[in-house]
Amino acid sequence: MQEEQSAKRTLGQKIFDNIWFLLFVGMAFPGVFYLGWGMLEIFHFNNVQLKDYLAKTNQTYLLQTEQPAAPAEASKEAPKTK
């Protein structure tokens, strides 16, 4: 009976029943994907300055280093109590 059931298993069933294979694929695929994505970005944006890239994509607000001025009320000292 066991031999009949194992003989009827398709390739998909054998793959999805192998937990170690699924673990390997689940860890390797995102790793390879993000490695490829990172390599693409390194080689594609290699000669582009960040300032030029952000200006081209209309994100120059990311380059502002100064903090906005605090409201006038917040800058006053708290009253001292006796």
C-alpha positions in Angstrom: 0.0 0.0 0.0 2.8 2.4 0.9 4.6 1.7 -2.3 1.6 2.4 -4.4 1.1 5.8 -2.7 4.8 6.8 -3.1 4.7 5.7 -6.8 1.7 7.9 -7.4 3.4 11.0 -6.0 4.1 13.6 -8.7 7.2 15.8 -8.9 5.3 18.7 -7.4 4.3 16.7 -4.4 7.8 15.5 -3.8 9.2 19.0 -4.0 6.6 20.5 -1.7 7.0 17.7 0.8 10.7 18.4 1.1 10.9 21.0 3.9 14.7 21.5 3.6 14.4 22.2 -0.1 11.6 24.8 0.6 13.8 26.4 3.3 16.7 26.6 0.9 14.6 28.1 -1.9 12.9 30.5 0.6 16.3 31.8 1.8 18.2 31.7 -1.6 15.7 33.4 -3.8 15.4 36.6 -1.8 19.1 36.7 -1.3 19.9 36.3 -5.0 17.1 38.8 -5.9 18.4 41.5 -3.6 22.0 40.9 -4.5 21.1 41.3 -8.2 19.1 44.4 -7.4 21.9 45.9 -5.4 24.5 45.2 -8.2 22.2 46.8 -10.7 21.8 49.9 -8.6 25.6 50.1 -8.0 26.4 49.9 -11.7 23.5 52.0 -12.9 23.9 54.9 -10.4 27.7 54.7 -10.3 28.3 58.0 -12.1 25.3 59.9 -10.7 25.6 62.3 -7.9 23.0 62.0 -5.2 22.1 65.7 -5.5 21.5 65.4 -9.3 19.5 62.2 -8.8 17.2 63.7 -6.2 16.8 66.9 -8.2 15.8 64.9 -11.2 13.2 62.9 -9.2 11.9 66.0 -7.5 13.0 64.9 -4.0 15.3 67.8 -3.1 13.6 68.1 0.2 15.7 65.1 1.3 18.9 67.2 1.0 17.8 69.9 3.5 20.0 69.6 6.5 18.5 72.6 8.5 15.7 71.9 10.9 12.6 74.1 10.5 12.3 77.0 12.9 10.6 76.2 16.2 7.3 78.0 16.8 7.6 81.2 18.8 5.6 79.8 21.8 7.9 76.8 22.2 11.1 79.0 22.4 9.9 80.9 25.5 11.2 79.8 28.8 8.7 78.2 31.2 7.7 80.5 34.1 9.6 79.8 37.3 7.7 79.0 40.5 8.8 79.8 44.0 
